[in-house]
C-alpha cells in the first residue's frame, strides 16, 4: 500500500525557517570568499576602507592640505605616486581624504534608502491591499523621475552638507529597494513557516522582522552593494557640478572637478582621483556578485 505524503506539524514548519539554511555552518564572509567575484570584491572594498580610514585619521604620506610651492604640478614619482596639484599638494594624500568623505556620503545615503525602501517593500509585500497599493503607486511616481534629478532638486533645496547630500542621493534609491524587496516577500508570505507562525498566533511584527526579514537579507545586501557603487558615482557627479560638500571638505568628485581644467597638460591630477572612483565602484559591484552567490549557492562561481 502506498503511503501518502507525510504531513508536517505546525511546530516543524516553523522550525524549518529557510533563513537558517546555509548560514548555520558557513558564515557570510566564508560564503562570499568561496566565490571568485566575491574574493575580488572583498579585497578591493577592504583596501578601499583601509585607505579611507587612513585619510580620515591623517595617516597619509603628506598632509592633504600641506602646500609646497617648490613641488607645484610635479608628475608621478616615488615621492608623489599620484603627482602634485596646482598648489603643490600631494594628490595621493588628498585622494585618501576625499575617499573618506565620498564613502561617508555614500554610506549615509544607502542607509537612508535601505532602511526606508526595505521597510516599504516588506510592508507592501506582506500586508497587501491598500497599503501595498499606496506604497507601489508612490514608488511608480518616483520611478517616473530619474534619480539624479531627485538628487539635484533636493540638494539645491537643502544645501550641500554631508547629511544633505546623503539625503539627496538616498531618496532616489528608495523605490528601487521597495521593488526589489517586495517581490520575494510576496512569495514568502505564503511559505509554510510563515503560515505556521500565523496559526501559532505570532504577532505581525514578529513574522515580519524575525521570519520575513532574515529571508530577504541576502537580497537587501546585494542591493546595498550595488547602491553604494551608484552612490559613489552620484556623489562625484554632484560635486563635479559644484553641489558637493562645502570647504574644507573635499570629496573625490570635488578633486575631479578642480583638476578637470588641468587634465590636458597635467593629466595625473585627474587620473588619480578618477582611478580610485572607478576601482571603488568595481569593488562594490564584485562584492555584490559575491553576496548574490552567497545568498544563492546555485549561482556561485568557483575557481
JOSULMO-V506782 format. One record per pair of residues at least 12 apart in sequence whose C-alpha atoms are under 8 Angstrom apart, sorted by the first residue. I is the first residue (numbers start at 0). J is the second residue. D is the distance in whole Angstrom. If there is no record, write none. Layout:
# JOSULMO-V506782
I:J:D
I:J:D
This chain:
# JOSULMO-V506782
9:195:5
9:196:8
9:198:8
9:199:8
10:195:7
12:191:6
12:192:5
12:195:6
13:191:7
13:192:4
13:193:7
13:195:6
13:196:6
14:192:7
15:192:7
16:192:6
16:210:7
17:214:7
18:210:8
18:213:6
18:214:5
27:293:7
30:292:8
30:293:5
31:286:8
31:289:5
31:290:6
31:292:7
31:293:5
32:289:7
33:301:7
34:289:6
34:292:7
34:293:8
34:299:6
34:300:5
34:301:5
34:302:8
35:289:8
35:300:6
35:301:6
35:302:6
36:285:5
36:286:7
36:288:6
36:289:5
36:300:8
37:285:6
37:286:5
37:287:8
37:288:6
37:289:4
37:290:7
37:292:8
38:286:8
38:289:7
39:282:7
39:285:6
39:286:7
40:281:8
40:282:5
40:283:6
40:284:7
40:285:4
40:286:4
40:287:8
40:289:7
41:282:7
41:286:6
42:282:8
43:278:8
43:279:7
43:282:5
44:279:7
44:282:6
44:283:7
44:286:8
47:279:7
48:99:8
50:95:6
50:98:8
50:99:8
51:95:5
51:96:6
51:97:8
51:98:5
51:99:4
51:102:8
52:99:7
53:95:7
53:96:8
54:92:7
54:93:8
54:94:8
54:95:5
54:96:4
54:97:8
54:98:8
54:99:6
55:95:8
55:96:6
55:99:6
57:96:8
59:92:5
59:95:8
60:92:6
61:89:7
61:92:6
62:89:8
62:92:7
62:93:8
63:88:7
63:89:7
63:90:8
63:92:5
63:93:5
63:96:7
64:88:6
64:93:7
65:87:8
65:88:6
65:89:8
66:86:6
66:87:5
66:88:5
67:86:7
67:87:5
67:88:6
68:86:7
68:87:6
69:87:7
70:83:7
70:87:5
70:88:8
71:83:6
71:84:6
71:85:5
71:86:6
71:87:4
71:88:7
72:84:5
72:85:5
72:86:8
72:87:6
72:265:7
73:87:8
74:265:8
74:267:7
75:267:7
79:91:7
81:267:6
81:268:7
81:271:6
82:267:6
82:268:7
83:268:7
84:258:8
84:268:6
90:268:7
90:271:7
90:272:8
91:271:7
94:250:8
94:251:6
94:254:8
94:271:7
94:272:6
94:275:8
96:249:8
96:250:7
97:248:8
97:249:5
97:250:4
97:251:5
97:254:8
98:250:6
98:251:6
98:275:8
99:250:8
100:248:7
100:249:7
100:250:5
100:251:8
101:231:6
101:234:7
101:235:8
101:250:5
101:251:6
101:252:8
102:231:7
103:161:8
104:161:6
104:162:7
104:164:7
104:165:5
104:230:8
104:234:7
105:165:7
105:168:8
105:227:6
105:230:5
105:231:6
105:234:7
106:227:7
107:162:7
107:165:6
107:166:8
107:169:8
108:164:8
108:165:4
108:166:6
108:167:8
108:168:6
108:169:4
108:170:8
108:230:7
109:169:6
109:172:8
109:223:7
109:226:6
109:227:6
109:230:7
110:169:8
111:165:8
111:166:7
111:169:6
111:170:7
112:169:5
112:170:6
112:171:8
112:172:6
112:173:5
112:176:7
113:172:8
113:173:7
113:176:6
113:219:8
113:223:7
115:173:7
116:172:8
116:173:4
116:174:6
116:175:7
116:176:5
116:177:5
117:176:6
117:177:6
117:180:6
117:219:7
118:177:8
119:134:7
119:177:6
119:181:8
120:176:7
120:177:4
120:178:6
120:179:7
120:180:5
120:181:4
120:184:8
121:177:8
121:180:6
121:181:6
121:184:6
121:207:7
121:211:8
121:212:8
122:181:8
123:135:7
123:181:6
124:180:8
124:181:5
124:182:7
124:183:8
124:184:5
124:185:5
124:188:8
125:184:6
125:185:6
125:188:6
125:207:8
138:174:5
138:177:7
139:174:8
141:171:8
141:174:7
142:174:7
145:171:8
146:168:8
146:170:8
146:171:4
146:172:7
147:168:8
147:171:7
147:233:7
149:167:7
149:168:8
149:170:7
149:171:6
150:164:8
150:167:4
150:168:5
150:170:7
150:171:7
151:167:7
151:237:7
152:167:8
153:166:8
153:167:5
154:167:6
154:242:7
155:242:8
159:242:6
159:243:6
159:244:5
159:245:6
160:243:7
160:244:5
160:245:6
161:244:6
164:234:8
164:243:7
164:244:7
168:230:7
168:233:7
168:234:7
169:230:8
172:226:7
176:219:8
176:222:7
179:218:7
179:219:8
179:222:8
180:215:7
180:218:7
180:219:7
183:215:7
184:211:7
184:215:7
187:211:7
188:211:8
193:206:7
193:210:7
193:211:8
217:290:7
217:291:7
217:293:8
217:294:5
218:291:8
218:294:8
220:287:8
220:290:7
221:287:5
221:288:7
221:290:6
221:291:6
222:287:7
223:287:8
224:283:5
224:284:7
224:286:7
224:287:5
225:283:6
225:284:6
225:287:6
227:280:8
227:283:7
228:279:7
228:280:5
228:281:8
228:283:6
228:284:7
229:280:7
231:276:7
231:280:7
232:276:7
232:280:8
234:252:7
235:250:8
235:251:6
235:252:4
235:253:7
235:255:8
236:252:6
237:252:7
238:250:7
238:252:5
238:253:5
238:256:7
239:252:5
239:253:6
239:255:7
239:256:5
240:256:8
241:253:8
251:272:6
251:273:8
251:276:7
252:272:8
254:269:8
254:272:7
255:268:8
255:269:6
255:272:6
255:273:7
